[in-house]
Amino acid sequence: MSSSATFAATIAPPALDELCINTLRFLAVDMVQKANSGHPGLPMGSASMAYALWDRSLKFNPRDPDWPDRDRFVLSAGHGCALLYALLHVTGYDLPLEELKRFRQWGSRTPGHPEYGKTPGVEATTGPLGQGLANGVGMAIAEVALAARFNRPGHRIVDHNTYVLVSDGDLEEGISSEAGSGAGHQHLGKLIVLYADNHITIEGSTELTFTEDRMARFAAFGWHVQRVERSNDVDAVSLALQNAREESGRPSLIAVRTHIGFGSPNKQDTAAAHGEALGVEEVRLTKEGMGWPVAPPFHIPAEALEHFRRAVARGNSAQTEWESRFKAYGKQYPDLAAEFQRVIDRRLPKDWDADLPTFRAADGPMATRVASGKAIEALGPHLPEMMGGSADLGPSTHTNIDGAGNFEPENWAGRNMHFGIRENAMGAILNGMALHRGLIPYGGTFFVFTDYMRPPMRLAAMDALPVIYVFTHDSIGMGEDGPTHQPVEQLLGLRSIPGMVVLRPADANETVAAWRLAVGRKKGPVALVLTRQGLPVLDLVRFPGIPAGVSLGGYILADSQAGDQAEIILIATGSEVHLALEGRGRLAAEGVKARVVSMPSTNIFSSQPDAYREKVLPTGVPMLVIEAGASLGWKSYVGAQIAVIGVDTFGASAPGPVVMQHYGFTVENVCKQAHALLDQHKEKGSCV
Ligand SMILES: Cc1ncc(C[n+]2csc(CCOP(=O)(O)OP(=O)(O)O)c2C)c(N)n1
């Protein structure tokens, strides 16, 4: 029998259950009331089912929130976070009552929506509806993948459930279908979703918008579905949870008929309970109606606290039991145990990059997506924790690890994932995998379709998650598919996400360096932006600065001849670096000394010390940026004396080179623009 199935709690008598549930309810009510901001309705209605889960099922240790074999709990309906904070406090996490009193205030550990890393026990940043559900799918995938890799007969060291609490909004969002369909297909039996089916959203009743049969929908996805009519029936919710755990072949949805704002005489079952404080008078009426002391606020009855705090002893003993099992495992399988610890700690093995290739000019032309595929092939055998794939574009994105098998219900040890055409869920699943730990998740699609996965990318950056994106078909240079498939503003868009590292390598060798950097970066996502079209290879003999240069974000690829001071700097990224090199040659013939700076990552370059940036881009030297993307952003980036050859409309359907030519990505235009800039500069004089 699995350890998660044997994890048992002391069951409280019904009156104590009710006291505990009301404690959660009124902590949430008081938090929102004190802040005069927040969402009391969902906590009041869902406190009972959350209690049933946390009190009787959830395997967690408040004293070690990072214990690897804990169950995961994601509050996808992040707006209801007052409930989560209340649970964390009463069960004994390091979240003092004072923090509950500072709900939504500057510097508190109780922000307006749960933020990963800010509050112990918060497993994921949630709030954008639907994301948490897909995070849960990613966590459940990580669990079965690690179980397949590490468990051995008689040793189930990876054995936990993933629970998600969702609201109507979570299930209305399209991502819930993407993630739900994927989870059903993968038979993720240890994923259990509690649905707060309260019939209310912000604008009123769900009758306004949301009338399909949700149970039938999830059943059609291949889920096990159950319904609990009375949310306050802790036994019924517990039984449903138990059934869900026993159903090992399908993920579970438990729709619980909850009542938003439960207990509030004037607001229960109305949208008024959703997103604002109940108000002093309504708080009083609610407390009186439920036999709760009106004052002082934040009242926690001693018996309730004592009961909740049993979670500490329970958690400690569950963890100790696991640790002794892990010790026994380590005796029998010392290498596996060490390996498990390594991947959980996100440590890279020795020589992980030993087989990364170096390309020679004779190997070209090569698309950077192809070079990326070769890097993945070289990393795969050294990094068994690398796991990823594509949103049905594997043959184009080159994201497959040869010989690593498909991740599928018959083979959870497979590392090649088929996410299906579900970019939003793919992004959120990658986040869930990273949040779980133990894996290096990556996912690919065409660069333009990052528009479909921006919400999880933003959260990956917010949570500093080490997720790697492989985005191909990176510019108008991809050609015939036309404007719908030609990214223009996406580079600027992704670069503007704080903490997102965007790397657009210029050739095969820069691509390998970009992969080395991406894998080595343990905090924060990295987006690799790669070409469809072949590019010349920049030979390391001629350009030895490439590997170190990429890690600095931008570097002098080719300086003005004979060490003279450059009269103009050509800054380029990706495929346009070659055009810059050509332009430099032509300008030299015309007597103009030009330096070429390759800038695969503006984000990384910006974080370099001033002295280095000044060395690469000295103040006062005019600069011409060549990048097949929106020009906005560059001017403020490198100063005033700058011109940009960019793309500020939507591209066009034609062969790539033709489109590039029409947009001015030609050596003639580079030289023309360089001369214009130099003339302008001379007229103004040096403006330093
Ligand atoms: C993607 C996204 N869109 C919109 C919102 C704003 N929002 C917060 S809660 C909510 C809907 C509330 O309805 P429900 O999910 O049923 O929660 P409940 O009313 O039960 O608290 C909306 C639209 C959001 N958080 N995320």
The ligand as a Tripos MOL2 file, in Angstrom:
@<TRIPOS>MOLECULE
LIG
   26    27     1     0     0
SMALL
NO_CHARGES

@<TRIPOS>ATOM
      1 C1         -7.3870   35.0500  -16.0770 C.3       1 LIG1
      2 C2         -8.1820   35.8560  -15.1070 C.ar      1 LIG1
      3 N1         -9.1820   36.6140  -15.5550 N.ar      1 LIG1
      4 C3         -9.9010   37.3620  -14.6940 C.ar      1 LIG1
      5 C4         -9.6090   37.3850  -13.3660 C.ar      1 LIG1
      6 C5        -10.3830   38.2890  -12.4160 C.3       1 LIG1
      7 N2        -11.2360   37.4820  -11.5530 N.ar      1 LIG1
      8 C6        -10.8890   37.1680  -10.3030 C.ar      1 LIG1
      9 S1        -11.9610   36.1010   -9.5950 S.2       1 LIG1
     10 C7        -12.9330   36.0800  -10.9720 C.ar      1 LIG1
     11 C8        -14.1310   35.2130  -11.1090 C.3       1 LIG1
     12 C9        -14.7130   34.8270   -9.8530 C.3       1 LIG1
     13 O1        -15.5730   33.7540   -9.9940 O.3       1 LIG1
     14 P1        -15.1840   32.3450   -9.4030 P.3       1 LIG1
     15 O2        -14.0000   31.8490  -10.1040 O.co2     1 LIG1
     16 O3        -16.3990   31.5060   -9.4440 O.co2     1 LIG1
     17 O4        -14.7580   32.6450   -7.9260 O.3       1 LIG1
     18 P2        -15.7160   32.9250   -6.6910 P.3       1 LIG1
     19 O5        -16.7050   33.9540   -7.1500 O.co2     1 LIG1
     20 O6        -16.3470   31.6600   -6.3570 O.co2     1 LIG1
     21 O7        -14.8270   33.4530   -5.6370 O.co2     1 LIG1
     22 C10       -12.4210   36.9100  -11.9420 C.ar      1 LIG1
     23 C11       -13.0540   37.1220  -13.2680 C.3       1 LIG1
     24 C12        -8.5500   36.5680  -12.9460 C.ar      1 LIG1
     25 N3         -8.1780   36.5100  -11.6650 N.pl3     1 LIG1
     26 N4         -7.8800   35.8060  -13.8180 N.ar      1 LIG1
@<TRIPOS>BOND
     1     1     2 1
     2     2     3 ar
     3     2    26 ar
     4     3     4 ar
     5     4     5 ar
     6     5     6 1
     7     5    24 ar
     8     6     7 1
     9     7     8 ar
    10     7    22 ar
    11     8     9 ar
    12     9    10 ar
    13    10    11 1
    14    10    22 ar
    15    11    12 1
    16    12    13 1
    17    13    14 1
    18    14    15 2
    19    14    16 1
    20    14    17 1
    21    17    18 1
    22    18    19 2
    23    18    20 1
    24    18    21 1
    25    22    23 1
    26    24    25 1
    27    24    26 ar
@<TRIPOS>SUBSTRUCTURE
     1 LIG1         1 GROUP 0 **** ****
